[in-house]
Amino acid sequence: AQGWAEAPYSAVPCSAPGAEKARRVTANDPRLDVYILPGVKQMQPADVMRGEETQIAGYIAQNPDFDGVLCLPGTHTKWAQISAGEVVSFRTFMTGEMFALLSGQSVLRHAMDAGWDDDAFREAIGDAMSRPEATANRLFSIRAENLLHGLRRGAARARLSGLLVGAELAAARPYWLGQDIVVIGNAGLSSRYSEALAAQGLAPRTVDATDATLAGLTAAHRNLEGSLT
């Protein structure tokens, strides 16, 4: 709605939108033939995705028999239930954006450094999953412990990430419990989510986000070429 042109949303359950539902837009350069792929919407509970559906389409194109859950970590992490080649339902979590805001603009920014502590991350995951209702309190304890006890290098950043991801996993439990899970994202985020899920007894597979995106765009382009010939 705020961009070049508004493309429609497809309502779940639906196949990942492709060229057949794309909106053709006018370009200033007559040599360009441009289409915008639609997003996906969920009426109850209200949710939308714009962009991740292309990665989902790419994964399904390469794995047409997949039945399980795709986790797409990022600024707004998506959990999408996939069955019979369709997006059945999905949920969005603002975990990445909350991490950026809290680490860069809140009082916690004074405790942040560029390091990382794996033990602190794993401990925070467990804390948040066992008591998600205490997350706001646990977050401030990062600042207090930094002032009073001097957190080891990287512990503050890792603990902040672990608390937020752990709270997300607690809320998304119906999406991952007992499911076949694939994490689609960049290497850093995918490894964090995979580590957190592995601690819950799961064995998630990972797929590079760029590879999934290119596969989705390639599938859409081929379908579009087929419809025009």
N, C-alpha and C positions, 0 to 999 in steps of 0.2 A: 504493500500500500504506500510505502514511502520511497519506492525505487523507480526504476525505468517504466515499468508497467506492472499492474497487478495481475498475477496469475492465480487461478482458482486453487482451492484446497480439495483434495479427495478425502471423503469420510471413511474412517475405518468401520468394518473390515474392508480392506481393499488391497489390490496388488500395488507394489511400489510404483508410483506414477511414472509413466514413460512418455514417449513422443506422441502417443495417441491422444493424450490430454494436454499437450503443450500449447502454450499461447504464442502465436506468431506476432512479433513486434516489428515496427518500422525502424529501419536504420538509416542514418544520413548517407551512408555509403551504399550505393545500389549493388555493389558486389557482395554485400553481406546478407545472408538469409538467417535471421536470428529467431530462436525459439526459447521460451522460458518454461522450464518444467514446473508443474504444480507441486505444492506441498501436501502435507497430510494433516487432517484435523480429527479430533476426537471430541464429541459433543459432551459426553459425561464419563468421567470428570473432564472438564474443559481442558484441552491441550492442543498444541500445534507444533509442527516441525517444518522447517524450511531449509533444505540443504542435506540434512542427514538421510532423507529418503533416497537420495541419489546413491549414497554409500550402501544403503540397504538393498537397493535395486542391483547394484554391482555385485554384492555378495550372493544374492539369490540367483542372479544370472549364472554365476560360477558354481553354485551349490543348490540346484533346484529342489533337491529332496530334503533340505534342512528343515528341521522342526525343533524349535527351541527359542532361545532369547538372545538378541543382539544387544550388547551394551556399547554405547558410543560416547565415551567420556570426552568432555570438553568444557567450554564455558557454560553451556547448558546441556548437561549429560542426559542422554536418552536411553531408556530401557524399552525395547520393542519385542513383543511376543510375535513370533513368526510361525505360521502353520499353513501348509498347502500352498506355499508361494505367496501368502498374503500377510500384511500387517494386521494382526487381530486387535491389538491394543498397545498403548505405549504410555509412558510417564516421563516427565521432564523434571530434572533437579538442577537448581542454579548453583551447584557446588563450586564449579570453576570460577564463576563470577564472584561468589561470596569469598572464596580464597583470595582473589585479586583485591577485592575491596578491603577485607580485614587485614591482609598483610601489607597493603600499601597506603591505606587511608585511615585506619582505626588506631587506637592506642597500642595495638599489638605491633605496629610497624617498628616501634622502638626496640623490640626483642628480636626482630628478624635479621638473619644474615644469609649469606649465600650457601651455607653448608647444608648437609642432610644427615639425618641419623636414623638408620633403619629400625633400630630397637625402639626409638621414641615413636616412630610411625606405627609399628605393630601394636605397641602398648595403647596408643590413642585409639586405634581401630577397635580394640577390645573394649576399652572404656566406653566409647560412644555406642557400640552395639549392645552392651549390657545395660546401659542407662542413658538412652538417647534423650530423655527428658532433662538430663543434667548438662547437656552440651553447652548451653550459654554460660553456665558456671565454670565448666572445664576450660572454656575459651579464655575467660579472664584469668584463670590460674596460670596461664602461660606468662602473662605480664607480671603477676605477683611473684612467681617463682624466679623469673628473670631478675627482678629487683632484689629479692631477699636471699636467693641461693645461687644465682649465677648459673643459668642453664648452660650445659655443654654446647659447643658449636654445632649448629644444625638442628638441635633438638626442638627449638621453637617452631621453625618452619615445618619440620616433619610432624610435630604434634598437631599443629593447626590443620595441616592436610589430613592427618589421620582422623581427627575428630570430625571433620566435615564429611569425609568419605565414609567413615563409620556410621554417622547419622543417616547418610543416604542409603547405605546398605540395609540398615535397620528398617527404613521406610519401604525400600524396594524388595524386601524379603519375598513377597509373593511372586516376584518376577524371576528370582534366581534360585529359590529353594528347590532342589531336586531337578533342575533344568540343565539341558545342554546349552552351554553359554559360549559365545564368541565375543571377544572384545575388539572393537574396531576403533583405532585411534593412533596417535603418534607413539613412538616407542616409549617415551618417558611415562606418559599417562597410562598407557596400556599395561606397563609393568607394575605400576602402583595398584591399579584395579585388580590385575591378575593376582598379585600378592595378597591383597585383601580377601579376594574370593577363595584363594587356595587355603587361607587360614580357616575358612568355613567348610573345608572338606571338598571343595569343587576343583575341577581341572579345566579351567577355561582355556580356549585357544585364542590366539591373537592374529589380527589381520591389519596390515598397514592402511591407514586412512586414505592416503593418496592412491594406493592401488585400488581400493574399493571405489573411490570416487571416479577414477578413470574408467574402471570397468562399467560403472553405471552410466557414465556419459557415452561410452562406446556402444553399449546396448541400446540406449535411446537413439543415438545417431543411426545405427543400423536399422532400427524399427522405422525411423522417419524416412530413410532412403527407400525402404520397402513400400511404405505407404504412398510415396510420390511416384513410384515407377509403375 
